[in-house]
Amino acid sequence: MNYLKESQFEGSVLGFIGYYLIMTLLTIFTLGIAYPWGYVMFQRWLCRNTVIDGHRLYFDGTGTQPLR
């Protein structure tokens, strides 16, 4: 039995750095108030660019939901 799932990341390194930089700057300039929205933006980008076993990940979080 093969339990391993084939996965791939389709995003670019520049995209990763860009979204992370935007999230960081948004957090710094708003003194942390906009961190949840920046975090959601970054996680949504990661999921949009990740495929596991032929299925693209989906992220439906919002900046107003509590972190778990």
C-alpha positions in Angstrom: 0.0 0.0 0.0 1.3 3.4 -0.9 0.3 5.9 1.7 2.5 8.7 0.3 0.7 11.5 -1.4 2.3 13.4 -4.2 2.5 17.1 -3.5 4.0 20.2 -5.1 4.3 23.8 -4.5 3.6 26.0 -7.6 4.5 29.4 -6.2 7.8 31.2 -6.8 10.4 32.2 -4.3 9.9 35.8 -5.2 6.2 35.5 -4.6 6.8 33.9 -1.2 9.3 36.7 -0.2 6.9 39.4 -1.6 3.9 38.2 0.4 5.9 37.7 3.5 7.4 41.2 3.2 4.0 42.7 2.7 2.7 40.9 5.7 5.6 42.1 7.8 5.4 45.7 6.7 1.6 45.8 7.2 2.2 44.5 10.8 5.0 47.0 11.5 3.2 50.1 10.1 0.0 49.3 11.9 1.8 48.4 15.2 0.4 44.9 15.0 -3.3 45.8 14.5 -3.4 44.4 10.9 -1.4 41.3 11.7 -4.4 38.9 11.4 -5.3 40.2 7.9 -1.7 40.0 6.8 -1.4 36.5 8.2 -4.6 35.4 6.4 -3.3 37.0 3.1 -0.1 35.0 3.4 -1.8 31.7 4.3 -4.3 32.1 1.4 -1.4 32.6 -1.0 0.4 29.5 0.3 -2.7 27.3 0.0 -3.5 28.7 -3.5 -0.1 27.5 -4.6 0.0 24.1 -2.9 -1.3 20.9 -4.5 -1.5 17.6 -2.6 -2.5 14.4 -4.4 -3.9 16.4 -7.3 -6.1 18.6 -5.1 -5.4 22.3 -4.5 -5.5 23.4 -0.9 -8.3 25.8 0.1 -8.1 28.4 2.9 -11.3 30.1 4.0 -10.0 32.0 7.1 -10.6 35.7 7.8 -8.8 38.3 9.7 -11.6 38.5 12.3 -11.6 34.8 13.3 -9.7 33.9 16.4 -6.4 32.0 15.9 -6.3 28.4 17.1 
